[in-house]
Amino acid sequence: MTSTLPFGSGLAQPTQCRHPQQAIARTVSANMKYLSFILCILFTIVSNGQEKRSPTIIVLNSQETIIAQELDSITQTYVTKKLDAQGKKRIREENGKKFKFKAQKEIDFLQNTDISSNISFGLNYWLSFKFFEYFENMLIYPAKESNDSGIRTLEAIADKHDVNWVINIKRVEFYVENGEKKAKVDFQLYNQKFNEIVIEDQITAGDKNPGFEFACENETLSCVINNSISKMSVPILYFIGQNRNYWR
C-alpha cells in the first residue's frame, strides 16, 4: 500500500522507520530521532496477533480555516472542486486491492478541497505509511465531518465510521510573521474505547525546508503544510504507540 499527495505539496516519499538516525524534519529532529526508534520497538512488540483492522483512524477536515489577506491569492491555488479521472485512478492503484475502501474515502475527500485539506490529507498519508510498516491491517483515511469539537460529537463521528481514533483539526490559521509564512493548527486526538480526548494541542509551523521526508521548496506554503504535518504527527504517533491499553 502506497499513497501520494495529489496537491503537489512537496511531501517526499518517506524512508523506513528502521533508520531512526534520520530525523523526520529538521524542526523536530532531536525528538523524532528518539521517537522513531521507540516507535519501531513499540510497533514490533504489539503487532503480533492482529486479526481485524487495527489501528482504525480518521483524520477530519479543518473545522475553521483563517487566511491572512496577503496570502489569499496564493491559497486560492490550492482550491479544487473535483478530482479528475487520472487522479482517481492513481489513488486506486497506489492503495491496491487490499485498500479499496480507503482509496474510495480518499477520493471522496478530494472532491472539494482548500489549502487546509492538504494538512488533513497529508497527515492521513504520513500516518498510513508509519503504521502500515508494522500493521498491514490498519485502516486510516480522511473524512469531512462538521463538529463542535465536543466529546459527544466526536463519539458520534467515531461510531459512524466505526473507528477507535479521531483526529479532529479544530482550527488552522495561515499568516505572515516577520516576513515568514506560518500556520497555527489546533487539533485533538479522540479515543473511542475510553470516550476520551487524549490530546488537545496547538502547533506552529514555519516555511523553512526541513529536508528529509518532508522536503519542500523553501519559504513556500508547501513547507508550512509539511511542517504542520510533521509536528502534529509526533504526539499522535507517540501516544498511540505507547498506550496499548487504548487500542480495541
C-alpha positions in Angstrom: 0.0 0.0 0.0 1.4 3.4 -1.0 -0.1 6.8 -1.2 0.7 10.2 -2.5 -0.3 13.8 -2.1 -2.2 14.9 -5.2 -2.0 18.6 -4.2 1.7 18.8 -5.1 2.5 20.0 -1.6 6.1 18.6 -1.7 5.8 15.8 0.7 8.5 13.3 -0.4 8.4 9.6 -0.3 9.3 8.7 3.3 12.1 6.4 4.3 11.7 3.3 6.5 11.3 3.5 10.3 14.2 1.1 10.7 16.6 4.0 10.1 15.9 6.0 13.4 19.1 8.0 12.9 17.4 10.1 10.3 15.1 12.8 11.7 11.7 13.3 10.1 12.1 17.0 9.9 14.9 19.4 11.0 12.5 21.4 13.1 11.8 18.5 15.3 14.9 16.4 14.6 16.0 15.8 18.1 12.6 14.5 19.3 12.0 12.5 16.1 15.3 10.6 16.2 14.3 9.2 19.6 10.6 8.8 18.8 11.3 6.9 15.5 13.4 4.4 17.5 10.8 4.0 20.2 8.0 3.5 17.7 9.9 0.9 15.8 10.2 -1.1 19.1 6.7 -0.5 20.3 5.0 -1.3 17.0 7.1 -4.5 16.6 6.0 -5.7 20.1 2.3 -5.0 19.6 1.9 -6.0 16.0 1.5 -9.8 16.7 -1.9 -11.4 16.8 -3.8 -8.6 15.0 -6.8 -10.1 13.1 -9.2 -7.3 12.4 -8.5 -3.8 11.2 -6.3 -2.0 13.7 -5.5 0.7 14.3 -8.5 2.5 12.8 -8.1 6.2 12.5 -9.9 9.0 10.6 -8.4 12.4 10.1 -11.0 15.2 9.8 -11.0 18.3 7.8 -10.3 21.6 9.5 -13.4 23.0 11.2 -12.3 26.6 10.8 -9.7 28.0 8.4 -8.4 31.6 8.7 -6.2 33.0 5.9 -4.3 36.3 6.2 -5.2 38.8 3.4 -1.7 38.8 2.0 -1.8 35.0 1.5 -5.3 34.9 0.0 -4.2 34.8 -3.7 -1.6 32.1 -3.0 -4.0 29.9 -1.1 -6.6 30.0 -3.9 -4.2 27.9 -6.0 -4.8 25.1 -3.5 -8.6 25.1 -4.1 -10.0 22.2 -6.1 -13.6 21.4 -7.0 -13.2 17.8 -8.1 -10.6 15.1 -8.6 -10.1 14.1 -12.3 -10.3 10.6 -13.6 -6.5 10.3 -13.7 -6.2 11.3 -10.1 -8.9 8.8 -9.0 -7.1 6.0 -11.0 -3.7 6.9 -9.3 -5.2 6.7 -5.8 -6.9 3.4 -6.5 -3.7 1.9 -8.0 -1.5 3.1 -5.2 -3.7 1.8 -2.4 -4.0 -1.6 -4.1 -6.7 -4.2 -3.9 -6.4 -4.6 -0.1 -7.3 -0.9 0.5 -10.2 -0.3 -1.9 -12.3 1.2 0.9 -9.5 3.5 1.9 -9.0 4.6 -1.7 -12.6 5.5 -2.1 -12.6 7.5 1.1 -9.6 9.4 -0.1 -11.2 10.1 -3.5 -14.4 11.3 -1.7 -12.3 13.7 0.5 -10.5 15.2 -2.5 -13.7 16.2 -4.4 -13.8 19.6 -2.9 -10.7 20.9 -1.1 -8.9 24.0 0.1 -5.4 24.6 1.5 -6.2 23.2 4.9 -7.3 19.9 3.2 -3.6 19.4 2.4 -2.9 19.1 6.1 -5.7 16.6 6.7 -4.8 14.5 3.7 -1.1 14.7 4.3 -1.5 13.6 7.9 -3.6 10.7 6.6 -0.8 9.8 4.2 2.0 10.0 6.8 0.2 8.0 9.5 -0.8 5.4 6.9 2.8 4.9 5.9 4.1 4.8 9.5 1.5 2.3 10.7 1.5 0.1 7.6 5.1 -0.9 8.1 4.0 -2.8 11.2 0.3 -3.1 10.9 -0.7 -4.2 7.4 -4.4 -4.5 8.5 -4.6 -0.8 9.6 -7.3 1.5 8.3 -6.6 5.2 8.1 -8.4 7.7 5.9 -9.5 11.4 5.7 -13.1 12.4 6.2 -15.2 15.6 6.2 -17.3 15.8 9.3 -18.5 19.1 10.7 -18.4 19.2 14.5 -18.2 21.4 17.6 -15.0 19.6 18.9 -17.0 18.3 21.9 -16.6 14.8 23.2 -20.2 13.8 22.4 -19.9 14.9 18.8 -16.5 13.1 18.4 -18.0 10.0 19.9 -20.8 10.1 17.3 -18.3 10.5 14.5 -16.2 7.6 15.7 -19.3 5.4 16.0 -20.5 6.4 12.5 -17.2 5.5 10.9 -16.6 2.5 13.3 -13.1 3.7 14.2 -11.2 3.9 17.5 -9.3 7.1 16.9 -10.5 10.5 15.6 -8.0 13.3 14.7 -10.0 16.5 14.7 -8.4 19.6 13.3 -10.3 22.4 15.1 -8.7 25.4 13.5 -6.0 26.3 11.0 -4.7 29.8 10.7 -2.3 30.8 7.9 -0.5 34.1 8.5 2.8 36.0 7.9 5.1 37.0 10.8 8.3 38.9 10.3 8.2 38.0 6.6 7.8 34.3 7.2 4.7 32.3 6.2 3.3 30.4 9.1 0.4 28.3 10.3 -1.1 27.6 13.7 -3.0 24.3 14.0 -5.3 23.4 16.9 -6.0 19.7 16.9 -7.4 16.9 19.1 -6.9 13.1 19.3 -10.0 11.3 20.5 -10.1 7.7 21.6 -13.4 5.8 21.2 -12.6 2.9 23.6 -12.4 5.2 26.6 -14.5 8.0 25.1 -11.7 10.4 25.9 -9.9 13.3 24.2 -6.3 12.3 24.9 -4.6 15.1 23.1 -5.6 18.7 22.9 -2.7 20.7 21.4 -1.6 23.5 19.1 1.4 23.6 16.9 3.1 26.4 15.0 4.8 25.7 11.7 7.0 27.9 9.5 8.0 27.9 5.8 11.6 26.7 6.1 12.6 23.5 4.2 13.1 20.8 6.9 14.7 18.3 4.5 14.5 14.5 4.7 10.9 13.1 4.3 9.3 16.5 4.4 11.5 18.2 1.9 9.8 21.1 0.1 10.6 24.3 -1.8 11.9 26.7 0.8 9.8 29.6 2.0 6.6 28.3 0.5 3.2 27.3 1.8 4.1 23.8 0.9 6.7 23.9 3.6 4.2 25.3 6.0 1.9 22.4 5.2 4.7 19.8 5.5 6.0 21.2 8.8 2.5 21.2 10.2 2.0 17.6 9.4 5.4 16.7 10.8 4.8 18.5 14.1 1.3 17.1 14.5 2.4 13.6 13.9 4.9 13.5 16.7 2.5 13.4 19.8 -0.1 11.4 17.9 2.3 8.6 16.9 3.8 8.6 20.4 0.6 8.4 22.2 -1.0 5.7 20.1 2.3 3.7 20.0 2.9 4.0 23.8 -0.6 3.4 25.1 -1.6 -0.1 24.0 -4.5 -0.2 26.5 -6.3 2.4 24.5 -6.4 0.0 21.5 -9.5 -2.1 20.8 
